[in-house]
Amino acid sequence: MTRPIYIIAADIRRHWSPVNYAAKPYLEGMRALDRISDTYGADSGRSVVAYFLNNASGWRGDEARRIKAELRAMLAA
């Protein structure tokens, strides 16, 4: 079962501090998304997640790998 994106965003906030300035606006957008098919303003949920991943390359560790894999699986579906 896929977790809601806002839950994943809360998990990211819990495990990544401080959040990279370039990833922060996309993480904030993810807090308003339930599914990848939702929209945030004029942006699709898919683009918000993709831009977050592009800007989160500096986030490392076990939790980062697990959560990024979860988000990538959403994009691939």
Buried (B, 14 or more C-beta within 10 A) or exposed (E): EEEEBBEBBBBBBEBBEEBBEBBBBBBBBBBBBEEBEBBBEEBBBBBBBBBBBEBBEEBEEEBBEEBBEBBEEBEEE
